Amino acid sequence: MKYDKKRVIQIVTESAKNYDKFLNNKQFLIIYQTKTGTDYAEVCFREMNYKHLTGIKSSLTAIQFYEACKDSRLAEDEIDIDNEGKVRQKLSVLPYLHELLYHNCMIGDFINSGVMIQADYFVGDTKLVLSVGFRRCKSSYDRPVSLYCGDVRKMTNPTNKVLVIFKKTISEDEYKEIAYSSKNLDVSSLNIPAELSVDLNVLEKK
């Protein structure tokens, strides 16, 4: 399916509004099951990440592009559509990006089997159609670098079940909200390291 510029603008505009509400300037602590216990990843979404995730070419900078999408003022002459397969695939799942970390999902280290993606690990939905690649960053939180239409299990090894996802804004010191928790999980039983700054009251409420 090809996308004309009018349709592309509609998709990236609506998706940017949801990105702004559910992901932008938010950090997520993903705790997942491993063969030997549990492990975690901390990720952060910022306005400068959005443009790259769309796959759209534009004369605007990353932040200008995001603001234009969010404010419904992106113009047709500011984007270039080549309708390559990768762009079409990204656009097909972009409207669901904001839902990923609020629902049942999986996580695993990326196995680079010829796919040119500069990611260290992927988080994907259980419907097996949407995956987001993240790059580890030693100096700060991991950042999203790729949006992929496909089964996360085919891109990762091992593929692990996500148990719980905490969230906070980048200005908050502690995680005080749960974005997702797997069914029947006793979150308070998890041995969460103190350095991860999870408010213990969150566990008690759950």
N, C-alpha and C positions, 0 to 999 in steps of 0.2 A: 504493500500500500504506500503510495506516494502522498506527501503532505505539501500543500501549497502554503505560501507564507501566512495567509490569513489563519489557516488552521494551526500552524506552528505557533503563532503568536497567542492564539487562544489557549493552547496547551501549556506553554511556558508561563503565561500570565496566571492562570488558575493554579498551576502547580507552585508558583512562587508565593502566592498568598498562603497556601497551606504550609509551605516550607517555613515561611516567616512565623506562622502561628505555632507549629509543632516542633520545629527543628532549630531554627536560627538562634544563635547565641545560647544554645543549650548543650549541656554535657550529659552523657549517659554512661552509667557504670553497668556493664554487661557481665553477669556472673553465669558461668556455664559448667556443665558436667564434663569431666574427663574420665579416662580409664582409672586414674589413681585418686580422684577426688574432685575438686573444683578449681577453676582458674577464672581470670577476669580480664576484661579489656575496658579502657576508658576512651570514649570518643567525643569529639566536639564538632558541631556544625557551625560554620560562619557564612556571612553573606558572600565572601569571595569564593566559596566552594561551589556555589550554585551553577554558574555558567559552565564550568567544566563538566558537571554532571549531566547537563542537557545535551552536550555534544554539538551545540549550535555555534557556528562561526559568526563573529560580530566585530564591528569596528569599535564597539564600546569596551571599556575595561570591565573586568569581572564585577566590580562593585557597581559601576554605571549600569551594566546589563541587569543586574539583580534589582536595583532600584527602579529601573524602567519597567521591568516585568511586574514587580510588586505594585507599582502605582498605575498600571494599565496604560502606559504611554510608550511602549516599545513600537517603533515604526518599521514598516516592511523594508525600507532602504537601509536599515541598520543591521540586518541579518542576511546571511548567505546560506541557502539551502542546497546541498548537493545530492540529497536523497540517497546517500550511500546506505548500505545495510545497517551499519553500526548506528547511524543517526536515527533511522527509523525504529530500530529496536529500543534505543534509549527513550524516544518519545512515546513508545507504546506502554512503557512502565513508569515513566516519570510521574503521572498523576497519582501513583500509589506509593511513591517514595516516603511521604510523610507518615504513612501508617506502619512501616516496617518494624520500628522499635517499640511499638505499642501492642504488638501481637506476638503469637507464638512464632519463634524463628530459630534458626540454626547458625552456627559459627564454626569456622575452621580455617586452618592455614592454607593459603593459595598454593596449588600445584601448577606451576607454569608449564603447561603441555603445549606450548607453541602459541598461546594466546598472548598478544602483546599488551599486557596490562601491568602497570607498575604498582601493584598492591601486595601487601604482606598477608592479609587475610580477608575473608569475605563473610558477610552476614546476609542470610537469605531467608525468604519466607517459606512456609511449609506448603504453599501452593506450587512451589518450585518454578516460579516465573520471574521473580525479582531478586537480584543480589546486588549488594553494595560493597565495593572494595575499599579497604582502609590501609593506610600506610602508617607504620609505627613511627613515633617521634619521641626520642629520648628526652628532649627538653620541654615537651608539653604533651597535651592530649593527642591521641591518634586522629587523623583527619581523613575524610572521605575523598577518594581519588577516582572512583569509577562507578558508574551505574551500568548494570548488565542485565539483559533479559535472558534468563536461563536458570537451570537447576543448580543450586548452590552445592549440591552433593557431588556434581561432576567437576567442580572447580576446587574442591577442598579435600584435604586428608590429614587427620581424621575430621569428620563432620560431627560436631558436638551439639547436644541439646542445650538451649538457653534456659536457665532456671528462673532468673529474675533480672529485671532491668530497672535500675534506679535512675532518676533524672534530677537535674537542677539547672539553674541559669548559671552563666559563667561568673556572675557577680556574687553568687552564694558560696559560703564556705563549706556547707554540708549538703549531702543528699537527703532531702526531706520528703521526696515523693517516689512512689513506685509506678513506673510506666507500664510494666507488664510483670506478671507472676504466673508461673505454670500452675496448672490445676492441682489442687490438694497439696501444694508445697507449703511446708511450715518454714516460712522465711526466717523466723527467729532462731531456727536450729542451725542456720548456716554460720560457719565460723568466718566472719568477715573481718579482715585485718583492720585494726584501728586507723591505720594511715590512709585508708580509703575514705574516711570522713563520712560515714553513714550515720545519720541521726538514729539512735537506738529506739526512739519513740515511734519511728516509722515501722520498725519490726513488731513492736508491741501492738500497734493499731492493726497490723495485718493479722 
